[in-house]
Amino acid sequence: MLNKFFQLIIFIFYQSKVIHFLCTLNGIYHEPQPEKPDDVKYRHFFVDSQPIFEEVHTLDYKRIIELHEWFNNKLIKPINRRKDSTKVDPSISCPRRRCLSIYLSY
């Protein structure tokens, strides 16, 4: 039984080689050529000039909280962090709104 199995495997292997040979003979199958690297001339690249930034208006987070409470009748709650989440340093604050670190997500 095992001998017939090995003979079948050898026959299948032989058939695949014959099929491969016939396909290459007829031009159906082509060996893949290794890809040539792109000839990119990196020295021709240049860095763009700095973008023009307009002056950013700062907002007060206390005023935003007051407006939100007035419009929605709800307070903005601080972020409830999980135990294993990344800690935000208390000295960090938002540069635009100057809000405290308890309102910042990381």
Backbone as ProteinMPNN parsed JSONL, in Angstrom:
{"seq_chain_A": "MLNKFFQLIIFIFYQSKVIHFLCTLNGIYHEPQPEKPDDVKYRHFFVDSQPIFEEVHTLDYKRIIELHEWFNNKLIKPINRRKDSTKVDPSISCPRRRCLSIYLSY", "coords_chain_A": {"N_chain_A": [[0.826, -1.192, 0.0], [1.88, 1.271, 0.856], [3.948, 1.46, -0.935], [2.612, 1.82, -3.385], [1.54, 4.309, -2.928], [3.852, 5.953, -2.835], [4.7, 5.577, -5.455], [2.622, 6.828, -6.815], [2.982, 9.477, -5.962], [5.49, 10.032, -7.086], [4.808, 9.782, -9.794], [2.983, 11.92, -10.089], [4.699, 14.067, -9.581], [6.433, 13.748, -11.76], [4.605, 14.226, -13.859], [4.01, 16.941, -13.406], [6.472, 18.1, -13.998], [6.646, 17.476, -16.749], [4.442, 18.913, -17.738], [5.24, 21.502, -17.111], [7.538, 21.692, -18.728], [6.377, 21.462, -21.305], [4.762, 23.727, -21.361], [6.681, 25.785, -21.232], [7.944, 25.27, -23.608], [6.004, 25.898, -25.496], [5.727, 28.564, -25.039], [3.903, 29.507, -23.225], [4.352, 29.629, -20.504], [6.41, 31.682, -18.631], [9.505, 32.231, -17.139], [9.697, 34.028, -14.164], [11.231, 37.174, -14.158], [13.734, 38.649, -12.148], [12.953, 41.607, -10.345], [14.091, 44.799, -11.311], [15.702, 47.326, -9.469], [14.232, 50.539, -8.97], [15.497, 53.345, -10.654], [16.027, 55.808, -8.946], [16.725, 59.093, -8.506], [17.817, 60.428, -5.813], [19.016, 62.784, -5.083], [17.842, 64.729, -6.532], [15.543, 65.419, -5.308], [13.873, 67.872, -3.311], [13.35, 69.952, -0.46], [10.309, 71.358, 0.57], [9.368, 74.805, 1.053], [8.82, 76.425, 4.221], [5.533, 76.226, 5.609], [3.014, 78.806, 5.665], [1.868, 80.044, 8.609], [-1.038, 81.101, 10.14], [-1.991, 83.391, 12.709], [-2.916, 81.808, 15.652], [-5.894, 81.779, 17.364], [-6.352, 81.901, 20.76], [-8.364, 80.104, 23.03], [-10.389, 80.083, 25.933], [-10.664, 77.439, 28.119], [-12.378, 77.329, 30.272], [-14.384, 79.108, 29.6], [-15.443, 77.766, 27.39], [-16.483, 75.493, 28.64], [-18.454, 76.695, 30.208], [-20.153, 77.772, 28.194], [-20.955, 75.414, 26.933], [-22.358, 74.193, 28.989], [-24.396, 76.04, 29.291], [-25.735, 75.948, 26.789], [-26.409, 73.202, 26.515], [-27.21, 72.282, 28.961], [-25.597, 70.591, 30.437], [-22.625, 69.457, 32.01], [-19.244, 69.444, 30.832], [-17.556, 66.573, 31.166], [-14.549, 65.487, 32.803], [-12.005, 63.373, 31.311], [-12.436, 59.973, 31.801], [-10.155, 57.862, 32.868], [-8.721, 54.63, 32.299], [-7.256, 52.083, 34.393], [-4.955, 50.864, 33.28], [-4.259, 52.569, 31.234], [-2.385, 54.997, 29.309], [-0.705, 57.408, 31.129], [-1.315, 60.869, 31.455], [0.767, 63.569, 31.753], [0.439, 65.824, 34.437], [1.404, 68.388, 34.078], [1.077, 69.023, 31.453], [-0.69, 70.918, 29.074], [-3.293, 72.088, 26.888], [-2.229, 73.872, 24.067], [-3.81, 75.638, 22.64], [-6.338, 75.946, 23.828], [-5.739, 76.035, 26.454], [-6.5, 74.154, 28.337], [-6.81, 71.887, 31.129], [-4.9, 68.925, 32.005], [-6.658, 66.873, 32.644], [-8.707, 66.998, 30.862], [-7.629, 66.246, 28.482], [-7.066, 63.88, 25.919], [-5.04, 61.016, 25.223]], "CA_chain_A": [[0.0, 0.0, 0.0], [2.769, 2.418, 0.96], [4.723, 1.485, -2.165], [1.756, 2.409, -4.412], [1.428, 5.73, -2.592], [5.076, 6.607, -3.291], [4.692, 5.562, -6.913], [1.679, 7.87, -7.232], [3.639, 10.773, -5.718], [6.539, 10.179, -8.1], [4.134, 9.998, -11.064], [2.456, 13.292, -10.085], [5.856, 14.944, -9.713], [6.867, 13.612, -13.155], [3.617, 14.92, -14.691], [4.17, 18.393, -13.253], [7.674, 18.486, -14.74], [6.318, 17.399, -18.169], [3.556, 20.046, -18.028], [6.075, 22.701, -17.052], [8.377, 21.687, -19.927], [5.558, 21.727, -22.482], [4.326, 25.125, -21.309], [7.812, 26.641, -21.601], [8.224, 25.017, -25.011], [5.003, 26.618, -26.284], [5.768, 29.979, -24.723], [2.806, 29.876, -22.325], [4.893, 29.906, -19.179], [7.671, 32.407, -18.645], [10.155, 32.328, -15.833], [9.653, 35.426, -13.712], [12.504, 37.857, -14.089], [13.837, 39.447, -10.924], [12.661, 43.017, -10.575], [15.21, 45.709, -11.21], [15.338, 48.457, -8.604], [13.976, 51.81, -9.65], [16.632, 54.257, -10.67], [15.529, 57.063, -8.394], [17.812, 60.01, -8.191], [17.378, 61.07, -4.586], [19.585, 64.124, -4.955], [16.995, 65.671, -7.246], [14.45, 65.82, -4.439], [14.162, 69.051, -2.512], [12.412, 70.181, 0.635], [9.453, 72.52, 0.356], [9.546, 75.896, 2.0], [7.973, 76.326, 5.407], [4.187, 76.737, 5.375], [2.673, 80.063, 6.336], [0.89, 79.824, 9.667], [-1.731, 82.281, 10.616], [-2.007, 83.467, 14.16], [-3.952, 80.954, 16.229], [-6.6, 82.442, 18.452], [-6.475, 81.037, 21.925], [-9.675, 80.079, 23.667], [-10.32, 79.717, 27.343], [-11.451, 76.225, 28.317], [-13.45, 77.601, 31.241], [-15.475, 79.732, 28.836], [-16.046, 76.695, 26.579], [-17.293, 74.667, 29.557], [-19.643, 77.491, 30.565], [-21.044, 77.825, 27.04], [-21.526, 74.084, 26.731], [-23.358, 73.985, 30.039], [-25.52, 76.921, 29.041], [-26.489, 75.465, 25.627], [-26.85, 71.804, 26.615], [-27.583, 71.98, 30.344], [-24.738, 69.497, 30.903], [-21.217, 69.791, 32.177], [-18.268, 68.606, 30.134], [-16.872, 65.786, 32.19], [-13.162, 65.131, 32.51], [-11.846, 62.039, 30.744], [-12.326, 58.901, 32.782], [-9.076, 56.997, 32.381], [-8.638, 53.279, 32.858], [-6.05, 51.883, 35.203], [-3.791, 50.501, 32.484], [-4.069, 53.502, 30.125], [-1.216, 55.867, 29.393], [-0.931, 58.561, 32.001], [-0.977, 62.183, 30.912], [1.472, 64.357, 32.755], [-0.393, 66.966, 34.868], [1.955, 69.685, 33.66], [0.73, 69.249, 30.052], [-1.96, 71.596, 28.824], [-3.557, 72.328, 25.475], [-1.69, 75.195, 23.743], [-4.81, 76.527, 22.059], [-7.443, 76.227, 24.751], [-5.157, 76.096, 27.792], [-7.258, 73.313, 29.265], [-6.016, 71.055, 32.013], [-4.615, 67.584, 31.483], [-7.772, 65.946, 32.867], [-9.59, 67.081, 29.69], [-6.876, 65.848, 27.29], [-6.917, 62.447, 25.65], [-3.677, 60.719, 24.794]], "C_chain_A": [[0.877, 1.265, 0.0], [3.591, 2.589, -0.321], [3.912, 2.139, -3.29], [1.597, 3.919, -4.186], [2.654, 6.498, -3.089], [5.164, 6.635, -4.81], [3.766, 6.643, -7.462], [2.292, 9.261, -7.061], [4.702, 11.029, -6.783], [5.913, 10.454, -9.461], [3.581, 11.418, -11.176], [3.592, 14.295, -10.253], [6.358, 14.939, -11.161], [5.91, 14.352, -14.089], [3.783, 16.434, -14.602], [5.401, 18.884, -14.007], [7.402, 18.491, -16.247], [5.438, 18.588, -18.565], [4.352, 21.348, -18.046], [6.942, 22.81, -18.309], [7.57, 22.043, -21.17], [5.083, 23.186, -22.518], [5.46, 26.067, -21.687], [8.163, 26.463, -23.067], [7.271, 25.792, -25.919], [4.985, 28.115, -25.995], [4.633, 30.431, -23.817], [3.362, 30.326, -20.981], [6.238, 30.608, -19.327], [8.226, 32.413, -17.234], [10.104, 33.778, -15.384], [11.06, 35.998, -13.591], [12.575, 38.638, -12.779], [13.645, 40.929, -11.243], [13.923, 43.858, -10.407], [14.804, 46.864, -10.293], [15.124, 49.716, -9.437], [15.212, 52.695, -9.564], [16.132, 55.632, -10.235], [16.726, 57.928, -8.01], [17.38, 60.86, -6.987], [17.935, 62.484, -4.438], [18.743, 65.171, -5.665], [15.794, 66.114, -6.406], [14.85, 67.068, -3.66], [13.043, 69.231, -1.493], [11.617, 71.438, 0.337], [9.765, 73.602, 1.378], [8.548, 75.74, 3.152], [6.585, 76.879, 5.111], [3.949, 78.03, 6.165], [1.576, 79.771, 7.349], [0.25, 81.149, 10.04], [-1.734, 82.256, 12.139], [-3.182, 82.661, 14.687], [-4.582, 81.695, 17.4], [-6.753, 81.466, 19.606], [-7.867, 81.194, 22.523], [-9.501, 79.668, 25.118], [-11.221, 78.511, 27.569], [-12.577, 76.443, 29.331], [-14.655, 78.219, 30.544], [-16.188, 78.682, 27.975], [-16.936, 75.811, 27.441], [-18.57, 75.406, 29.946], [-20.643, 77.543, 29.416], [-21.715, 76.474, 26.783], [-22.61, 73.802, 27.771], [-24.595, 74.843, 29.77], [-26.377, 76.423, 27.875], [-27.118, 74.097, 25.857], [-27.334, 71.393, 28.004], [-26.829, 70.767, 30.882], [-23.324, 70.027, 31.066], [-20.368, 68.912, 31.262], [-17.48, 67.882, 31.21], [-15.417, 65.571, 31.803], [-13.097, 63.693, 31.975], [-11.661, 61.033, 31.866], [-11.311, 57.892, 32.258], [-9.139, 55.631, 33.059], [-7.325, 53.124, 33.595], [-4.81, 51.647, 34.35], [-3.536, 51.453, 31.31], [-2.815, 54.353, 30.364], [-1.554, 57.107, 30.217], [-0.506, 59.846, 31.296], [-0.365, 62.996, 32.036], [0.621, 65.568, 33.148], [0.136, 68.328, 34.429], [1.607, 70.009, 32.203], [-0.613, 69.964, 29.972], [-2.087, 71.847, 27.326], [-3.043, 73.727, 25.118], [-2.736, 76.157, 23.207], [-5.872, 76.919, 23.078], [-6.997, 76.35, 26.207], [-5.933, 75.258, 28.804], [-6.319, 72.391, 30.037], [-5.836, 69.661, 31.425], [-5.749, 66.607, 31.713], [-8.768, 65.971, 31.704], [-8.885, 66.627, 28.394], [-6.869, 64.333, 27.155], [-5.531, 62.213, 25.082], [-3.694, 59.683, 23.733]], "O_chain_A": [[0.636, 2.201, -0.762], [3.891, 3.709, -0.736], [4.456, 2.925, -4.065], [1.528, 4.697, -5.137], [2.52, 7.564, -3.691], [5.648, 7.608, -5.388], [4.086, 7.296, -8.456], [2.131, 10.122, -7.926], [4.791, 12.134, -7.319], [6.43, 11.279, -10.215], [3.692, 12.049, -12.228], [3.455, 15.27, -10.993], [6.669, 15.991, -11.72], [6.354, 15.033, -15.013], [3.704, 17.129, -15.615], [5.378, 19.967, -14.592], [7.861, 19.387, -16.955], [5.662, 19.203, -19.608], [4.142, 22.196, -18.914], [7.068, 23.889, -18.887], [8.021, 22.835, -21.997], [5.015, 23.796, -23.585], [5.232, 27.05, -22.392], [8.63, 27.403, -23.709], [7.669, 26.283, -26.975], [4.272, 28.856, -26.671], [4.422, 31.633, -23.656], [2.885, 31.3, -20.398], [7.1, 30.153, -20.079], [7.49, 32.582, -16.262], [10.44, 34.672, -16.161], [11.953, 35.388, -13.003], [11.581, 39.224, -12.351], [14.11, 41.43, -12.266], [14.711, 43.651, -9.484], [13.663, 47.323, -10.351], [15.761, 49.915, -10.472], [15.875, 52.772, -8.529], [15.854, 56.5, -11.063], [17.613, 57.502, -7.271], [16.68, 61.863, -7.128], [17.354, 63.297, -3.719], [18.909, 66.367, -5.429], [15.11, 67.075, -6.757], [16.03, 67.286, -3.386], [11.936, 68.719, -1.661], [12.168, 72.452, -0.092], [10.349, 73.339, 2.429], [7.563, 75.008, 3.047], [6.463, 77.898, 4.43], [4.593, 78.296, 7.18], [0.492, 79.309, 6.993], [0.919, 82.166, 10.225], [-1.505, 81.219, 12.761], [-4.311, 82.817, 14.221], [-3.893, 82.172, 18.302], [-7.229, 80.344, 19.432], [-8.455, 82.275, 22.513], [-8.546, 78.971, 25.463], [-12.408, 78.554, 27.247], [-13.622, 75.797, 29.242], [-15.801, 77.895, 30.857], [-17.412, 78.716, 27.851], [-18.025, 75.423, 27.017], [-19.645, 74.808, 30.004], [-21.844, 77.379, 29.63], [-22.9, 76.411, 26.456], [-23.655, 73.236, 27.451], [-25.72, 74.4, 30.005], [-27.605, 76.465, 27.951], [-28.25, 73.861, 25.434], [-27.814, 70.275, 28.192], [-27.363, 70.007, 31.69], [-22.892, 70.928, 30.347], [-20.736, 67.777, 30.958], [-16.825, 68.5, 32.05], [-15.088, 65.484, 30.62], [-14.024, 62.906, 32.168], [-10.837, 61.22, 32.761], [-11.588, 57.156, 31.311], [-9.546, 55.497, 34.213], [-6.405, 53.928, 33.442], [-3.736, 52.165, 34.655], [-2.68, 51.17, 30.472], [-2.275, 54.409, 31.469], [-2.578, 57.755, 30.001], [0.527, 59.895, 30.629], [-0.921, 63.091, 33.131], [0.128, 66.274, 32.269], [-0.607, 69.309, 34.412], [1.814, 71.138, 31.758], [-1.546, 69.651, 30.711], [-1.098, 71.818, 26.594], [-3.39, 74.688, 25.805], [-2.566, 77.372, 23.309], [-6.255, 78.085, 23.174], [-7.782, 76.723, 27.079], [-6.013, 75.608, 29.981], [-5.179, 72.157, 29.634], [-6.522, 69.27, 30.481], [-5.806, 65.583, 31.031], [-9.587, 65.06, 31.575], [-9.499, 66.631, 27.327], [-6.693, 63.603, 28.13], [-4.922, 63.124, 24.521], [-2.638, 59.291, 23.236]]}, "name": "protein", "num_of_chains": 1, "seq": "MLNKFFQLIIFIFYQSKVIHFLCTLNGIYHEPQPEKPDDVKYRHFFVDSQPIFEEVHTLDYKRIIELHEWFNNKLIKPINRRKDSTKVDPSISCPRRRCLSIYLSY"}
